[in-house]
Amino acid sequence: MEQLKQQIRQHGIVLSEQVLKVDAFLNHQIDPLLMQQIGAEFARRFRDQGIDKVLTVEASGIAPALMTALALGVPMIFARKQQSLTLSGKLLSARVYSFTKQVESTIAISAQHLAAGERVLIVDDFLAHGQAALGLAAIVRQAGASLAGIGIVIEKAFQPGRAQLEKLGCRIESLARIDSLAGGRVSFVD
C-alpha cells in the first residue's frame, strides 16, 4: 500500500535495527485518512471471507481494526491488556509477550462478544514475533469461532512472526513489509 509506505518513509524513525517508531501517524498520533485507507484495503482483501467480527488488541491496533470493521460493516472487539472492573464474567484470555515493551501480559475479552461459529479477522499494527496475533488466535479458538485471516499494517519481514502465524493455516495480509532497518534506513520487501 503506497500511501502507508510514504508515511513510513516520511515520518517513521528507525530507533534500532529491530525497532521502527511510527507514532506520528499510527500508534500515538493517528492519521485518520490513512486509517480509512488502511481499513478499506483490508476490507477489499478479506471481503470474500464472510467476516463477522474484527478483533485486535489494545491500544495500537484499535484504529486500523475499527476502520476495517467500518468498511466491512461488522463489529470490532479489542482485547484488553489490563482487566478493569467492567471486564467481568466469563473471559476469553491468552498470555502474550511484547518484545517492544519487554513485558508479558494477559489479554482478555468478554466471552459474550465472540460466539462459536463466527468468522473473525484479526487486525494489528505490527507483526514482528507474532505473539499478539497468536494470543488473539488462541482467544478465537477458545470461543469456538474460526479465524478468517490476519491483517497486519506493518510487518517486519526480517523477524520470525510470519513463520509463526503461517502455522495457523490462515491467510495473512500485510500492507507494508519491511525487509530491513539496517543503517537507520527502512527498506521494503516489495
MDTraj code that builds the backbone (N, CA, C; nanometers):
import mdtraj as md
import numpy as np

residues = "MET GLU GLN LEU LYS GLN GLN ILE ARG GLN HIS GLY ILE VAL LEU SER GLU GLN VAL LEU LYS VAL ASP ALA PHE LEU ASN HIS GLN ILE ASP PRO LEU LEU MET GLN GLN ILE GLY ALA GLU PHE ALA ARG ARG PHE ARG ASP GLN GLY ILE ASP LYS VAL LEU THR VAL GLU ALA SER GLY ILE ALA PRO ALA LEU MET THR ALA LEU ALA LEU GLY VAL PRO MET ILE PHE ALA ARG LYS GLN GLN SER LEU THR LEU SER GLY LYS LEU LEU SER ALA ARG VAL TYR SER PHE THR LYS GLN VAL GLU SER THR ILE ALA ILE SER ALA GLN HIS LEU ALA ALA GLY GLU ARG VAL LEU ILE VAL ASP ASP PHE LEU ALA HIS GLY GLN ALA ALA LEU GLY LEU ALA ALA ILE VAL ARG GLN ALA GLY ALA SER LEU ALA GLY ILE GLY ILE VAL ILE GLU LYS ALA PHE GLN PRO GLY ARG ALA GLN LEU GLU LYS LEU GLY CYS ARG ILE GLU SER LEU ALA ARG ILE ASP SER LEU ALA GLY GLY ARG VAL SER PHE VAL ASP".split()
xyz = np.array([
    [0.0846, -0.1164, 0.0000],
    [0.0000, 0.0000, 0.0000],
    [0.0904, 0.1243, 0.0000],
    [0.0912, 0.1933, -0.1098],
    [0.1869, 0.3011, -0.1320],
    [0.1716, 0.4182, -0.0344],
    [0.0479, 0.4557, 0.0005],
    [0.0293, 0.5682, 0.0939],
    [0.0937, 0.5369, 0.2290],
    [0.0805, 0.4144, 0.2752],
    [0.1401, 0.3725, 0.4014],
    [0.2926, 0.3764, 0.3922],
    [0.3478, 0.3257, 0.2836],
    [0.4934, 0.3274, 0.2662],
    [0.5467, 0.4706, 0.2649],
    [0.4725, 0.5612, 0.2028],
    [0.5143, 0.7016, 0.2011],
    [0.5184, 0.7594, 0.3419],
    [0.4172, 0.7279, 0.4233],
    [0.4150, 0.7762, 0.5614],
    [0.5332, 0.7189, 0.6404],
    [0.5626, 0.5909, 0.6185],
    [0.6765, 0.5293, 0.6872],
    [0.8056, 0.5984, 0.6461],
    [0.8235, 0.6228, 0.5153],
    [0.9446, 0.6902, 0.4672],
    [0.9564, 0.8323, 0.5242],
    [0.8455, 0.9054, 0.5266],
    [0.8485, 1.0456, 0.5699],
    [0.8546, 1.0621, 0.7207],
    [0.7793, 0.9794, 0.7948],
    [0.7619, 1.0027, 0.9374],
    [0.8123, 0.8904, 1.0278],
    [0.8472, 0.7770, 0.9709],
    [0.8992, 0.6675, 1.0516],
    [1.0406, 0.6983, 1.0988],
    [1.0704, 0.6601, 1.2212],
    [1.2035, 0.6820, 1.2780],
    [1.2605, 0.5463, 1.3180],
    [1.3740, 0.5114, 1.2602],
    [1.4408, 0.3862, 1.2924],
    [1.5185, 0.4078, 1.4222],
    [1.4755, 0.3394, 1.5265],
    [1.5429, 0.3510, 1.6567],
    [1.6561, 0.2501, 1.6721],
    [1.6439, 0.1378, 1.6029],
    [1.7485, 0.0356, 1.6024],
    [1.7198, -0.0556, 1.4842],
    [1.8030, -0.1564, 1.4675],
    [1.7793, -0.2499, 1.3575],
    [1.6573, -0.3375, 1.3820],
    [1.5964, -0.3268, 1.4997],
    [1.4781, -0.4054, 1.5335],
    [1.3527, -0.3207, 1.5533],
    [1.3678, -0.1889, 1.5764],
    [1.2546, -0.1049, 1.6183],
    [1.2336, 0.0129, 1.5237],
    [1.1100, 0.0255, 1.4756],
    [1.0661, 0.1361, 1.3922],
    [0.9583, 0.2129, 1.4674],
    [0.9803, 0.3406, 1.4874],
    [0.8847, 0.4269, 1.5570],
    [0.7940, 0.4931, 1.4540],
    [0.6636, 0.4699, 1.4671],
    [0.5658, 0.5273, 1.3736],
    [0.4554, 0.6004, 1.4500],
    [0.4949, 0.6624, 1.5595],
    [0.3951, 0.7274, 1.6438],
    [0.3425, 0.8586, 1.5867],
    [0.3976, 0.9060, 1.4755],
    [0.3480, 1.0277, 1.4127],
    [0.2192, 1.0053, 1.3347],
    [0.1876, 0.8771, 1.3023],
    [0.0682, 0.8527, 1.2215],
    [-0.0086, 0.7257, 1.2562],
    [0.0494, 0.6340, 1.3368],
    [-0.0169, 0.5052, 1.3582],
    [-0.0458, 0.4711, 1.5037],
    [0.0505, 0.4876, 1.5922],
    [0.0254, 0.4346, 1.7251],
    [0.0462, 0.5336, 1.8403],
    [0.0360, 0.6604, 1.8120],
    [0.0273, 0.7624, 1.9184],
    [-0.0591, 0.8752, 1.8629],
    [-0.0052, 0.9463, 1.7654],
    [-0.0883, 1.0355, 1.6849],
    [-0.1372, 0.9515, 1.5671],
    [-0.2644, 0.9655, 1.5337],
    [-0.3223, 0.8815, 1.4290],
    [-0.3686, 0.9667, 1.3120],
    [-0.3288, 0.9262, 1.1930],
    [-0.3724, 0.9917, 1.0695],
    [-0.5045, 0.9273, 1.0282],
    [-0.6182, 0.9956, 1.0480],
    [-0.7477, 0.9329, 1.0214],
    [-0.7710, 0.8986, 0.8745],
    [-0.7191, 0.9802, 0.7842],
    [-0.7378, 0.9487, 0.6418],
    [-0.6588, 0.8237, 0.6025],
    [-0.5384, 0.8125, 0.6556],
    [-0.4598, 0.6916, 0.6306],
    [-0.5297, 0.5697, 0.6909],
    [-0.5833, 0.5830, 0.8126],
    [-0.6543, 0.4706, 0.8753],
    [-0.7753, 0.4298, 0.7923],
    [-0.8445, 0.5280, 0.7352],
    [-0.9592, 0.4979, 0.6496],
    [-0.9145, 0.4183, 0.5265],
    [-0.8020, 0.4570, 0.4674],
    [-0.7489, 0.3852, 0.3517],
    [-0.7044, 0.2441, 0.3905],
    [-0.6423, 0.2321, 0.5070],
    [-0.5990, 0.1008, 0.5562],
    [-0.7201, 0.0107, 0.5775],
    [-0.8242, 0.0636, 0.6413],
    [-0.9463, -0.0138, 0.6631],
    [-1.0096, -0.0588, 0.5323],
    [-1.0147, 0.0310, 0.4365],
    [-1.0718, -0.0027, 0.3052],
    [-0.9895, -0.1108, 0.2357],
    [-0.8575, -0.1035, 0.2495],
    [-0.7709, -0.2035, 0.1855],
    [-0.7867, -0.3408, 0.2500],
    [-0.7901, -0.3460, 0.3828],
    [-0.8134, -0.4755, 0.4481],
    [-0.9510, -0.5297, 0.4108],
    [-1.0509, -0.4443, 0.4075],
    [-1.1863, -0.4884, 0.3700],
    [-1.1858, -0.5455, 0.2278],
    [-1.1156, -0.4790, 0.1373],
    [-1.1070, -0.5287, -0.0006],
    [-1.0393, -0.6657, -0.0051],
    [-0.9325, -0.6818, 0.0705],
    [-0.8566, -0.8070, 0.0671],
    [-0.9300, -0.9235, 0.1340],
    [-1.0147, -0.8943, 0.2327],
    [-1.0809, -1.0016, 0.3075],
    [-1.2323, -1.0069, 0.2875],
    [-1.2864, -0.9265, 0.1964],
    [-1.4310, -0.9188, 0.1769],
    [-1.4939, -1.0551, 0.1467],
    [-1.4213, -1.1429, 0.0809],
    [-1.4759, -1.2738, 0.0416],
    [-1.4684, -1.3784, 0.1532],
    [-1.4271, -1.3403, 0.2729],
    [-1.4070, -1.4364, 0.3814],
    [-1.5263, -1.4476, 0.4771],
    [-1.6339, -1.3744, 0.4524],
    [-1.7519, -1.3851, 0.5383],
    [-1.7248, -1.3415, 0.6817],
    [-1.6573, -1.2299, 0.6997],
    [-1.6164, -1.1813, 0.8318],
    [-1.7382, -1.1399, 0.9139],
    [-1.7441, -1.1876, 1.0387],
    [-1.8490, -1.1465, 1.1330],
    [-1.7988, -1.0445, 1.2340],
    [-1.6689, -1.0525, 1.2702],
    [-1.6098, -0.9625, 1.3697],
    [-1.4651, -0.9352, 1.3314],
    [-1.4190, -0.8167, 1.3715],
    [-1.2772, -0.7824, 1.3606],
    [-1.2245, -0.7759, 1.5032],
    [-1.1104, -0.8403, 1.5277],
    [-1.0517, -0.8498, 1.6611],
    [-0.9106, -0.7925, 1.6607],
    [-0.8789, -0.7148, 1.7631],
    [-0.7441, -0.6608, 1.7791],
    [-0.7103, -0.6561, 1.9271],
    [-0.5924, -0.6040, 1.9588],
    [-0.5506, -0.5881, 2.0976],
    [-0.5294, -0.4387, 2.1222],
    [-0.5643, -0.3936, 2.2435],
    [-0.5416, -0.2512, 2.2721],
    [-0.3924, -0.2239, 2.2766],
    [-0.3487, -0.1105, 2.2439],
    [-0.4201, 0.0067, 2.2019],
    [-0.3918, 0.0366, 2.0545],
    [-0.2723, 0.0044, 2.0086],
    [-0.2322, 0.0480, 1.8745],
    [-0.3076, -0.0185, 1.7608],
    [-0.3675, -0.1326, 1.7850],
    [-0.4436, -0.1985, 1.6794],
    [-0.5841, -0.1444, 1.6624],
    [-0.6296, -0.0639, 1.7563],
    [-0.7700, -0.0208, 1.7540],
    [-0.8043, 0.0620, 1.6306],
    [-0.7235, 0.1611, 1.5969],
    [-0.7574, 0.2482, 1.4841],
    [-0.7695, 0.1705, 1.3515],
    [-0.6692, 0.0911, 1.3116],
    [-0.6864, 0.0188, 1.1851],
    [-0.7969, -0.0873, 1.1921],
    [-0.8143, -0.1503, 1.3075],
    [-0.9201, -0.2516, 1.3198],
    [-1.0579, -0.1879, 1.3112],
    [-1.0751, -0.0735, 1.3751],
    [-1.2042, -0.0051, 1.3709],
    [-1.2399, 0.0366, 1.2292],
    [-1.1431, 0.0899, 1.1568],
    [-1.1712, 0.1324, 1.0191],
    [-1.1971, 0.0122, 0.9281],
    [-1.1329, -0.0990, 0.9557],
    [-1.1596, -0.2218, 0.8800],
    [-1.3010, -0.2701, 0.9082],
    [-1.3386, -0.2720, 1.0353],
    [-1.4737, -0.3144, 1.0731],
    [-1.5786, -0.2232, 1.0103],
    [-1.5525, -0.0941, 1.0106],
    [-1.6455, 0.0013, 0.9487],
    [-1.6618, -0.0292, 0.8006],
    [-1.5507, -0.0516, 0.7313],
    [-1.5556, -0.0809, 0.5878],
    [-1.6265, -0.2128, 0.5591],
    [-1.6150, -0.3091, 0.6509],
    [-1.6815, -0.4386, 0.6331],
    [-1.8255, -0.4377, 0.6855],
    [-1.8595, -0.3383, 0.7670],
    [-1.9941, -0.3308, 0.8241],
    [-2.0176, -0.4321, 0.9348],
    [-1.9129, -0.4597, 1.0140],
    [-1.9228, -0.5569, 1.1234],
    [-1.8679, -0.4945, 1.2518],
    [-1.8978, -0.5542, 1.3684],
    [-1.8419, -0.5029, 1.4942],
    [-1.6916, -0.5298, 1.5060],
    [-1.6267, -0.4469, 1.5884],
    [-1.4859, -0.4629, 1.6214],
    [-1.4760, -0.4862, 1.7715],
    [-1.3903, -0.5797, 1.8110],
    [-1.3651, -0.6098, 1.9522],
    [-1.2162, -0.5885, 1.9759],
    [-1.1815, -0.5326, 2.0918],
    [-1.0393, -0.5287, 2.1245],
    [-1.0159, -0.5990, 2.2564],
    [-0.9087, -0.6762, 2.2585],
    [-0.8684, -0.7457, 2.3802],
    [-0.7982, -0.6454, 2.4700],
    [-0.8363, -0.6469, 2.5956],
    [-0.7748, -0.5571, 2.6941],
    [-0.6488, -0.6224, 2.7509],
    [-0.5510, -0.5371, 2.7796],
    [-0.4270, -0.5854, 2.8397],
    [-0.4339, -0.5846, 2.9918],
    [-0.5232, -0.5041, 3.0452],
    [-0.5408, -0.5000, 3.1893],
    [-0.6889, -0.5140, 3.2197],
    [-0.7196, -0.5977, 3.3143],
    [-0.8600, -0.6199, 3.3494],
    [-0.9131, -0.5008, 3.4287],
    [-1.0298, -0.4534, 3.3897],
    [-1.0948, -0.3441, 3.4610],
    [-1.2172, -0.3990, 3.5347],
    [-1.2790, -0.3149, 3.6143],
    [-1.3996, -0.3567, 3.6873],
    [-1.5133, -0.3922, 3.5923],
    [-1.5154, -0.3300, 3.4748],
    [-1.6239, -0.3570, 3.3803],
    [-1.6005, -0.4835, 3.2976],
    [-1.4788, -0.5333, 3.2965],
    [-1.4488, -0.6572, 3.2245],
    [-1.4626, -0.7726, 3.3231],
    [-1.5841, -0.8247, 3.3293],
    [-1.6126, -0.9300, 3.4272],
    [-1.6925, -1.0414, 3.3607],
    [-1.7269, -1.1413, 3.4382],
    [-1.7986, -1.2556, 3.3831],
    [-1.7009, -1.3509, 3.3174],
    [-1.7517, -1.4313, 3.2247],
    [-1.6670, -1.5287, 3.1552],
    [-1.5754, -1.4561, 3.0580],
    [-1.4459, -1.4788, 3.0744],
    [-1.3467, -1.4144, 2.9894],
    [-1.2755, -1.5167, 2.9025],
    [-1.2382, -1.4744, 2.7849],
    [-1.1502, -1.5499, 2.6965],
    [-1.0159, -1.4789, 2.7048],
    [-0.9098, -1.5526, 2.7342],
    [-0.7820, -1.4844, 2.7570],
    [-0.6639, -1.5651, 2.7045],
    [-0.5516, -1.4940, 2.6912],
    [-0.4255, -1.5562, 2.6484],
    [-0.3110, -1.4715, 2.7018],
    [-0.1971, -1.5345, 2.7223],
    [-0.0758, -1.4642, 2.7652],
    [0.0042, -1.4273, 2.6396],
    [0.0515, -1.3020, 2.6348],
    [0.1326, -1.2569, 2.5221],
    [0.2529, -1.1785, 2.5736],
    [0.3620, -1.1909, 2.5020],
    [0.4836, -1.1189, 2.5365],
    [0.5057, -1.0084, 2.4342],
    [0.5297, -0.8875, 2.4804],
    [0.5605, -0.7743, 2.3938],
    [0.7112, -0.7535, 2.3927],
    [0.7721, -0.7717, 2.2762],
    [0.9158, -0.7517, 2.2650],
    [0.9509, -0.6035, 2.2705],
    [0.8596, -0.5165, 2.2249],
    [0.8838, -0.3730, 2.2294],
    [0.8824, -0.3220, 2.3727],
    [0.7854, -0.3706, 2.4508],
    [0.7722, -0.3241, 2.5894],
    [0.8457, -0.4141, 2.6888],
    [0.8895, -0.5311, 2.6431],
    [0.9626, -0.6265, 2.7271],
    [0.8806, -0.6724, 2.8479],
    [0.7511, -0.6958, 2.8255],
    [0.6631, -0.7440, 2.9330],
    [0.5679, -0.8498, 2.8781],
    [0.5280, -0.9391, 2.9671],
    [0.4243, -1.0362, 2.9331],
    [0.2961, -0.9901, 3.0002],
    [0.1867, -1.0003, 2.9287],
    [0.0589, -0.9614, 2.9873],
    [-0.0490, -1.0591, 2.9430],
    [-0.1587, -1.0568, 3.0160],
    [-0.2752, -1.1365, 2.9793],
    [-0.3705, -1.0460, 2.9039],
    [-0.4078, -1.0874, 2.7845],
    [-0.5096, -1.0142, 2.7092],
    [-0.6411, -1.0885, 2.7248],
    [-0.7517, -1.0135, 2.7283],
    [-0.8806, -1.0777, 2.7516],
    [-0.9937, -1.0009, 2.6856],
    [-1.0970, -1.0764, 2.6476],
    [-1.2225, -1.0173, 2.6033],
    [-1.3354, -1.0902, 2.6753],
    [-1.4479, -1.0245, 2.6831],
    [-1.5658, -1.0870, 2.7415],
    [-1.6195, -1.1909, 2.6430],
    [-1.6487, -1.3097, 2.6930],
    [-1.6982, -1.4177, 2.6071],
    [-1.8302, -1.3827, 2.5391],
    [-1.9040, -1.2885, 2.5955],
    [-2.0334, -1.2529, 2.5360],
    [-2.0203, -1.1825, 2.4011],
    [-1.8985, -1.1356, 2.3685],
    [-1.8799, -1.0618, 2.2436],
    [-1.8247, -1.1456, 2.1289],
    [-1.7975, -1.2737, 2.1543],
    [-1.7440, -1.3594, 2.0490],
    [-1.8095, -1.4963, 2.0613],
    [-1.8843, -1.5346, 1.9595],
    [-1.9636, -1.6569, 1.9661],
    [-1.9058, -1.7679, 1.8787],
    [-1.9354, -1.8895, 1.9185],
    [-1.8971, -2.0065, 1.8386],
    [-1.9560, -1.9914, 1.6988],
    [-1.8760, -2.0281, 1.6005],
    [-1.9212, -2.0240, 1.4620],
    [-1.8955, -1.8922, 1.3913],
    [-1.8640, -1.7860, 1.4646],
    [-1.8364, -1.6588, 1.3980],
    [-1.7005, -1.6646, 1.3279],
    [-1.6919, -1.5900, 1.2181],
    [-1.5663, -1.5803, 1.1430],
    [-1.4989, -1.4489, 1.1802],
    [-1.3751, -1.4600, 1.2264],
    [-1.3053, -1.3472, 1.2856],
    [-1.1820, -1.3106, 1.2038],
    [-1.1678, -1.1808, 1.1795],
    [-1.0483, -1.1260, 1.1165],
    [-0.9682, -1.0549, 1.2240],
    [-0.8432, -1.0942, 1.2416],
    [-0.7522, -1.0256, 1.3339],
    [-0.6817, -0.9153, 1.2564],
    [-0.6791, -0.7954, 1.3144],
    [-0.6053, -0.6826, 1.2557],
    [-0.5146, -0.6266, 1.3639],
    [-0.3873, -0.6040, 1.3282],
    [-0.2943, -0.5458, 1.4253],
    [-0.1992, -0.4506, 1.3541],
    [-0.1356, -0.3635, 1.4325],
    [-0.0488, -0.2610, 1.3751],
    [0.0843, -0.3176, 1.3264],
    [0.1473, -0.4038, 1.4051],
    [0.2793, -0.4571, 1.3698],
    [0.2814, -0.6088, 1.3782],
    [0.3631, -0.6699, 1.2946],
    [0.3976, -0.8108, 1.3069],
    [0.5492, -0.8174, 1.3163],
    [0.5975, -0.8673, 1.4286],
    [0.7411, -0.8864, 1.4490],
    [0.7653, -1.0329, 1.4854],
    [0.7305, -1.0694, 1.6073],
    [0.7467, -1.2068, 1.6538],
    [0.6149, -1.2843, 1.6526],
    [0.5028, -1.2141, 1.6314],
    [0.3730, -1.2803, 1.6160],
    [0.2982, -1.3098, 1.7437],
    [0.3499, -1.2659, 1.8577],
    [0.2894, -1.3027, 1.9852],
    [0.1479, -1.2479, 2.0033],
    [0.1248, -1.1226, 1.9674],
    [-0.0093, -1.0643, 1.9837],
    [-0.1109, -1.1390, 1.8974],
    [-0.0774, -1.1611, 1.7715],
    [-0.1701, -1.2314, 1.6819],
    [-0.1933, -1.3754, 1.7265],
    [-0.0884, -1.4419, 1.7757],
    [-0.1054, -1.5789, 1.8261],
    [-0.1976, -1.5805, 1.9478],
    [-0.1832, -1.4827, 2.0360],
    [-0.2714, -1.4729, 2.1518],
    [-0.4150, -1.4484, 2.1105],
    [-0.4352, -1.3601, 2.0132],
    [-0.5704, -1.3338, 1.9643],
    [-0.6292, -1.4582, 1.8972],
    [-0.5475, -1.5314, 1.8236],
    [-0.5944, -1.6551, 1.7603],
    [-0.6355, -1.7568, 1.8660],
    [-0.5635, -1.7617, 1.9776],
    [-0.6000, -1.8525, 2.0868],
    [-0.7362, -1.8147, 2.1444],
    [-0.7631, -1.6860, 2.1556],
    [-0.8932, -1.6399, 2.2040],
    [-1.0039, -1.6802, 2.1069],
    [-0.9785, -1.6671, 1.9781],
    [-1.0766, -1.7079, 1.8765],
    [-1.1083, -1.8567, 1.8929],
    [-1.0057, -1.9389, 1.9104],
    [-1.0263, -2.0837, 1.9297],
    [-1.1059, -2.1113, 2.0568],
    [-1.0741, -2.0417, 2.1668],
    [-1.1467, -2.0620, 2.2925],
    [-1.2957, -2.0364, 2.2753],
    [-1.3303, -1.9399, 2.1912],
    [-1.4706, -1.9047, 2.1688],
    [-1.5412, -2.0056, 2.0792],
    [-1.4655, -2.0900, 2.0109],
    [-1.5249, -2.1811, 1.9133],
    [-1.5530, -2.1118, 1.7812],
    [-1.4958, -1.9928, 1.7642],
    [-1.5084, -1.9186, 1.6384],
    [-1.3984, -1.9658, 1.5435],
    [-1.4021, -1.9179, 1.4208],
    [-1.2978, -1.9567, 1.3261],
    [-1.2204, -1.8334, 1.2802],
    [-1.0925, -1.8545, 1.2565],
    [-1.0032, -1.7477, 1.2153],
    [-1.0105, -1.7336, 1.0633],
    [-1.0637, -1.6209, 1.0185],
    [-1.0809, -1.5976, 0.8751],
    [-0.9550, -1.5408, 0.8107],
    [-0.8672, -1.4818, 0.8909],
    [-0.7446, -1.4250, 0.8373],
    [-0.6822, -1.3290, 0.9357],
    [-0.5629, -1.2815, 0.8982],
    [-0.4892, -1.1867, 0.9806],
    [-0.4426, -1.0732, 0.8904],
    [-0.4765, -0.9505, 0.9290],
    [-0.4338, -0.8317, 0.8567],
    [-0.3337, -0.7543, 0.9407],
    [-0.2186, -0.7267, 0.8841],
    [-0.1115, -0.6570, 0.9543],
    [-0.0809, -0.5277, 0.8804],
    [-0.0748, -0.4166, 0.9530],
    [-0.0422, -0.2899, 0.8894],
    [0.1041, -0.2893, 0.8465],
    [0.1971, -0.3129, 0.9398],
    [0.3405, -0.3121, 0.9087],
    [0.4027, -0.4426, 0.9582],
    [0.4634, -0.5152, 0.8669],
    [0.5309, -0.6407, 0.9021],
    [0.6814, -0.6216, 0.8936],
    [0.7507, -0.6607, 0.9985],
    [0.8966, -0.6646, 0.9940],
    [0.9321, -0.8057, 0.9459],
    [0.9466, -0.8176, 0.8134],
    [0.9646, -0.9482, 0.7496],
    [1.0957, -1.0154, 0.7891],
    [1.1880, -0.9423, 0.8459],
    [1.3157, -0.9994, 0.8890],
    [1.3057, -1.0640, 1.0268],
    [1.1899, -1.0571, 1.0889],
    [1.1677, -1.1219, 1.2177],
    [1.0749, -1.2421, 1.1981],
    [1.0652, -1.3336, 1.2948],
    [1.0009, -1.4633, 1.2724],
    [0.8472, -1.4679, 1.2822],
    [0.7817, -1.3537, 1.2931],
    [0.6377, -1.3531, 1.3144],
    [0.5561, -1.4246, 1.2087],
    [0.5839, -1.3985, 1.0817],
    [0.5055, -1.4611, 0.9744],
    [0.5168, -1.6135, 0.9809],
    [0.6362, -1.6640, 1.0019],
    [0.6550, -1.8100, 1.0100],
    [0.5716, -1.8679, 1.1234],
    [0.5625, -1.7953, 1.2352],
    [0.4805, -1.8418, 1.3477],
    [0.3317, -1.8429, 1.3095],
    [0.2863, -1.7372, 1.2431],
    [0.1447, -1.7268, 1.2080],
    [0.1054, -1.8236, 1.0964],
    [0.1969, -1.8536, 1.0079],
    [0.1651, -1.9461, 0.8987],
    [0.1262, -2.0834, 0.9515],
    [0.1727, -2.1179, 1.0707],
    [0.1350, -2.2454, 1.1320],
    [-0.0138, -2.2515, 1.1635],
    [-0.0803, -2.1363, 1.1702],
    [-0.2248, -2.1324, 1.1971],
    [-0.3058, -2.1736, 1.0743],
    [-0.2430, -2.1709, 0.9581],
    [-0.3111, -2.2144, 0.8361],
    [-0.4131, -2.1166, 0.7812],
    [-0.3986, -1.9886, 0.8140],
    [-0.4933, -1.8899, 0.7613],
    [-0.4199, -1.7891, 0.6727],
    [-0.4975, -1.7118, 0.6024],
    [-0.4443, -1.6090, 0.5143],
    [-0.3873, -1.4942, 0.5971],
    [-0.2682, -1.4453, 0.5600],
    [-0.2029, -1.3330, 0.6267],
    [-0.1772, -1.2270, 0.5206],
    [-0.2269, -1.1072, 0.5463],
    [-0.2070, -0.9957, 0.4533],
    [-0.1393, -0.8820, 0.5278],
    [-0.0232, -0.8385, 0.4776],
    [0.0482, -0.7251, 0.5346],
    [0.0492, -0.6121, 0.4322],
    [0.0218, -0.4904, 0.4779],
    [0.0137, -0.3769, 0.3866],
    [0.1496, -0.3169, 0.3541],
    [0.2446, -0.3283, 0.4457],
    [0.3822, -0.2838, 0.4205],
    [0.4744, -0.3855, 0.4848],
    [0.5608, -0.4469, 0.4042],
    [0.6550, -0.5468, 0.4554],
    [0.7950, -0.4872, 0.4516],
    [0.8546, -0.4779, 0.5685],
    [0.9878, -0.4197, 0.5807],
    [1.0915, -0.5313, 0.5793],
    [1.1884, -0.5160, 0.4906],
    [1.2946, -0.6139, 0.4739],
    [1.4090, -0.5898, 0.5715],
    [1.4349, -0.4615, 0.6026],
    [1.5492, -0.4293, 0.6883],
    [1.5354, -0.2883, 0.7454],
    [1.5922, -0.2711, 0.8644],
    [1.6062, -0.1385, 0.9261],
    [1.7539, -0.1067, 0.9468],
    [1.8408, -0.1805, 0.8782],
    [1.9856, -0.1647, 0.8942],
    [2.0307, -0.0257, 0.8497],
    [2.1285, 0.0250, 0.9210],
    [2.1848, 0.1545, 0.8859],
    [2.0902, 0.2709, 0.9057],
    [1.9857, 0.2491, 0.9849],
    [1.8900, 0.3576, 1.0102],
    [1.7960, 0.3854, 0.8951],
    [1.7911, 0.2929, 0.7989],
    [1.7048, 0.3118, 0.6807],
    [1.6023, 0.2006, 0.6709],
    [1.4841, 0.2360, 0.6230],
    [1.3772, 0.1394, 0.6014],
    [1.3857, 0.0912, 0.4570],
    [1.3947, -0.0411, 0.4399],
    [1.3843, -0.0967, 0.3039],
    [1.2677, -0.1955, 0.3045],
    [1.1883, -0.1895, 0.1987],
    [1.0672, -0.2696, 0.1863],
    [1.0910, -0.3946, 0.1043],
    [1.0150, -0.4984, 0.1328],
    [1.0214, -0.6241, 0.0579],
    [0.9746, -0.6009, -0.0838],
    [0.8638, -0.5328, -0.0987],
    [0.8040, -0.5133, -0.2324],
    [0.8617, -0.3931, -0.3016],
])
top = md.Topology()
chain = top.add_chain()
for i, resn in enumerate(residues, 1):
    res = top.add_residue(resn, chain, resSeq=i)
    for name in ("N", "CA", "C"):
        top.add_atom(name, md.element.get_by_symbol(name[0]), res)
traj = md.Trajectory(xyz[None], top)
